[in-house]
Amino acid sequence: MAESSVEQLRAPRPLRILEIGDELLFKRGVPDQTDFFWTGYRPRGKIAIAFGPVAFLRAMRRLRRNEYDLLAVHAPLYPPWHPRVILTILRDWHVWAPRGLFAVFGWWLIQRFHRVPMVAIDVNDSFGIGRHAFRLIDKSRAYFKRELPADRWQVFFRSGHAKLPGLRWRRKRKSQRRLAKLRPLSYGSANPVAPIAPQTKTADVFFAGAVAGNSTVRSDGIEELLALRQEGYVIDIPEGRLDMAEFHRRVARAWLAWSPGGLGWDCARHYEIAWLGTVPLMNYPTIVRDQPFRDGEHCVLYSVEPGELARAVRAALADKTRLARMGAAAAAHGYAHHTAKARAERVAIAVLGRRLDGHPTSLAR
C-alpha cells in the first residue's frame, strides 16, 4: 500500500489549460482539463462564455498562482480596435456589447503579468500574420499556423515588411526569432466522423462545396469534372445542400472525393473524407503541412494546370483495388493524427515537452 501511495504521488497530473479565442482545440480534445472563454467578435451563441471582466480577473488570478500549465491563445484575424470588429459587436451583441468589446481585447490583455507558458494558434484562412499578433508571437513559445506558406517568411508580407520581406529584413535577429517560432498545425475537424457501415461504391468522384466566388482552383476544376462525366465517369455533384448524414453517405459511396483548396488550402473536408474511408483528391498544397496525407498512400494530389485534375482522376480509377487500400490507410492516418485531441497533444508536446496526461514525452506510456 505504501509503495502504491508513493507511486501515485509521483505520477504526473493531467495538464490544466486555459484557452481563449474564437476557435476551440483543447476544449474539444480534453474538455475536462480545459477552461475556455470566447473572444471572437461574432457572438455565435457564445455570449455566456464570453471573456468578460469577471472571467478575466478570475483567470488572471489563477494564472498568477500557476494553477494552469498552459495558456492557449487563438490569434484573431483582425485587431480588437479594427472598425469591422467594433461595429460588428455593436450590431450583433446588442445589450451585451460592452461585454463583447471587453472580450475581444481579452486575448491582448491576458498576455501580460504572469509567467505561465503561452502558445498561439492561428487557424485563419489567411496565409499572413497581422502586425497586431507580433507581441503574441514574441510572448509565446510557439505560434502554430494552419496556412503556413512554403516560404514561411511570407507570413510577414505587408505586416512585418512594407512588401515581401527582403534579404535585409530576413537577416534581422528579431525577424529570425519570430520565424523560428512558426509551426504548422492541421485544421482537422470539430469532431471525428463516426464510422458508418461499409458502402457500395456507386460514384467515381464526389464533390459538394461552394464554387462561385470561391477559389479559382474550384472554378477551373469543376469544368474538368463535368468533362469527365461526358466521358462516362460517374461524377456525383449534388444540386442542392445536403444534410450531414446524407453528405457522409454520398462521400462514403465514392472512390474519390474532390477536396480542392478554398479560401485556404487546408480544410476540414480533407479529414472528414478520409475518416469515411474515401480517398481525398486534392490539389498540391501551397502550405507546410502537419502530419500530412501522403500522395499515393492516403490521397491523390494533382497539379492545377489545365488537364491535370482529369489526368489524376483517370489514373487513380484505373486501379480500384489500390484505391480501397488507400481509403483504409487515410482513415487510419486521420484518426491517429487529426482529431482535436491528437492535434492538441502535438501542441502540448512541442511547447511543454509533456503529453496531455502530464507525462514527459520520454516517459509517456
N, C-alpha and C positions, 0 to 999 in steps of 0.2 A: 504493500500500500504506500509506504514512504517513498519508494523509488518511483512509483506511478505518479505520486503528487509532485515530486521534483521534476519529472519529465513534463507534466502538464504546465508547471510554472515556467519552464524553459521554452515551451512551444510558442512560436510567434503568434501574435493575434492578427486577425484579418485587418487589412488596411482600412482606414477610415478616410473617406474622400468628401471634400466639398466641391461641388460642381455648379458653375453658374454659366448662363448663356441662353441662346435661342435654339440649341440642339441638345440632345441627350446621348451620352455614350456610357459613362459609368453608371448612371441611374438605370439604364436598361440592362447593362451587363451584370452589375452586382447591386441591385436596388437596396438590399438591407444594409449595405456598407456605405451608402452614398446619401448625402443631403443635397438636394438640387433646388436652385432658385432660378426663376425666369428673368432674363434681362433683355429679351427681344422687344423691338418697338411695335410689333404687331401682337395683340393680346392672345389670339388663338386659343381662347378658353383657359389661359394660364394666369388670370388675374389673381387667383387665390394663392399662387406660389410666386408671385412677383417679388423681386428683391427690394422690398420697401425698407424704410428706415429702421423699423424694429428688427426685421430679419437681418439687416446689415450689421447692426450693433451686436446682436447675439452671435453672428458668425465671426465678427472681428474678435469678440471676446474669446471664443473658442480657438481661433487661430493663434491668438497671443498666448493662450495656455497650452499650445501644442497638442490639442485634442484631435487634430486632423493630421494625417500623414502626407496628404497631397491636396493642393488646390488646383483644380482643372478649370480653365477659363476658355470658353468658346469665343474666338475673336469675331467681332461683328464686321460686316461688310462696310458699314458707314460709321463715322464717329458719332458720339451721342449729341454733339452740337450741330449736326448736319440739319438743314431746314427740312429735308424729307422726313427725318426721324421725328423731329419735334411736331411737325404738322400732322403726321400720321397718328401720333399719340394723342394729340388734342382732338382729333376727329374720332378715333376708334375706341379710346379708353373711357370716354365720357366723364362721369364724375370721378373715375379713378385715375384721371390724367396726372395729377400730382405724383401718385404712386408710380405710374408708368415712367414719368420723367426721371424720378429718382432711380428706378430700376436700370434704365439704360446707362446711367452714369455709374452703376454699381460695379461693373467689371473694371472700370477705370480707377475707382477709388480703392477697391479691395486689394490692389497690388501692393499697397503701402503698409507700413507699421507692423509687420510680422515677419517671421523667418521660416514659415512653412514652405517646403519646396513647391514650385509652381510649374505647370505645364500649360502651353497654349495649344488649342485645337481649332483648326480652320477648315471647315468642310464647305465653304462657299464655292459657287460656280466659277468665280474669277481666279485667274492664274496669278493675279497681283496681290501684294500686301500693302495696304494703305499706310501712310505716314502715321496715322493715329495709333497703329498697332506696334510701332517700333519700340516703345517703352515696354510693351508686353513681351516682345522678343528678348529685350535686354534683361528683364526680371525673371523670365522663365528659364528652366534648364533645357527645354527643347520646345520647338514650335512645329507641330505636326500639321501638314497641309495636304488636303486631298488633291488639288490641282497644282501639283508642284512641277513646274516646267522641266524639260530635259536639261536645259541650261538653267540651273537654279538661280543664277544672277537675275534672270528676267522677272522675278517676283518684284524687284525694285524698280521696274520700268515706270518712270514718271511719278515715283513717290520718293525713293531714295536719291534718284537722279532725274534731272530735267528731261532726259530722253532715255535711250537704252544705256545702262551703265557701261562706261568705257573702261579701258585698262587702268587708268589712273585712279578711278573711283574704286575699282575692284581690289586694288592693292592697299587700300586704307585698312588699318587694323580693326577699326570699328565695323567696317563693312564685312571683313572676313570673320569676325566674331559672330555677327548676326547670321551670315551664311552657314557657319558651322552648326548652328542650332536647328537648321531646317531638316525635317524628316518627312517622308511620305506616309500617308495613312489612307487605307481604302475607305470608301464611302459605306460599304456594307449595305445592310438594310435594317429597318427598325426591328424586325423580328424574323428569325429564320422561317422559311416556308415549311409548314408541316408536310412530311412525306405523304403523297397520295398513292392510291393503288396504281400499279403499272398500267400505262395507257397504250393502246394500239396506235402506232404511228399512222396518221392519216394525212399529214401535210409534210411537204418538204421543208418549207420555210414559213415561220410565223412572224408577224410584226404588228404591234399595236403601239402607237405613240404619235405625238404631235409632229407635224412636218412643216406646215405653213408657218412662217415667221420664226422657225427654229434654225437649227444648224444646216449649212449647205451640204454637209455630209448626208443628211437625211433627204433633202430635196433632190440631190443628184442620185442617191442610191435607190430611191423609190422607183425611179424610171427604169432602172436595170431589173428590179424585182418584177415589175409589170411586164417587161420584155421576156423574162424567164417564164412567166405564166403563159405567154403566147407560144413558147416553145414546148409547152406541155407539162412543165413542172407545177406542182400543187403549191401555190403561194397563198397562204391564209392571212388576209388583211381585213379585219372586221370593219364594217361600215360605221358602226356607232360605238359608243363607250360600253365596255364590258364590266360587270361586277367582278370583284376579285376572285371569287371561286371559279367563275367561267373563264376568266383570264388564265388562271393556273391550269385549268383543264386543257385549254387550247395550246398553251405553251408545251405541256407535257405530251401532247399528241403530235408535235412536230419534231423532225430530226434536228433542225436548226432553228434558232430564234434570233432574228436580227436585232442587235442592240447597238446602234450607232451612237457616236458622240452627240450630245445635245448642247445645252448651254455650257456644260463642262464635259470632259471626256468620261470621267468615272461616273457611275450611275448605279442606283440600287437594282435596276433591272438586270445588270450583268450577273448579280449574285442570286437573285430570285430565279432566273432562268436555270442557272447551274444547280440550285437546290432541287429543282424539279427533274433533274436528270437529262435535261436537254442541252445541247451544245450551243454556247453563246457564239454568235457571229458578229465580230466587232472590227471596226477599222483600227489600223495600227495606232497605238497610244501616242499621245502628244505629251505625256507626263511621265514622271518617275513613279512606278507602281509599287505597291506594298503587297508582298506575298502574291505575286501575280498568277493569273491563269496562264499556262504556257501553250503557245501555238502548237497544234498537232497533238497535244496531250490532254488539255482541258477545253480548248476553244479553237476557233478558226479566226485568224486575223487576215485582213486584206488591206491593200493599198487603195487610196481614194482616187487614183487616176481612172479615167473612163474605161469601163470594161472589166476592171479588176474584181469588183464585187461579184459579177456574174461568173467570172472565171473561177473564183474561190468556191462559189456555191456548187458549180458543176463538178469540180474536183472532189469536194467533200462528199457529195451524194453518190459518187461512184463507188464508195466503199462504206456501206451502211453498217456492216459488222464493226468496223473501226469506229464509226460514229457512236454506236451503242456503248463501246468501251470508254470512249471519251466522255460521254454523258455521265456515266457512273463515276469516273475519275473527277469530273468537275464538281459533282455533288459532294463527294468526299472532301475535296480540297476546300470547297466553300464552307462546309460545316466545321472543318478544322481551323480555318484561318479568318473567316469573315463574318462571324457572329459578333454581336456587340461585346460579349464577354471576351472573345479571343482578341479583338482589337484593343479593348481596354487593358487586357493583360500585357500586350506588347508595349503600350504606353507606360504602364507602371514599371515594367522591367527596364525599359530604356531610361526612365527618369530616376527611379529609386534603386534599381538592381534587386527588386523584390517582386514576387508574384502577388496577385490579389489576396491570396490567403496568408500573406505575410512572410512566407518562406523566402530566404535569399535564393537567387536563381541557381547557385551552385549546390544548394542543399534541397531544393524543391523535389518533392516526390512525384 
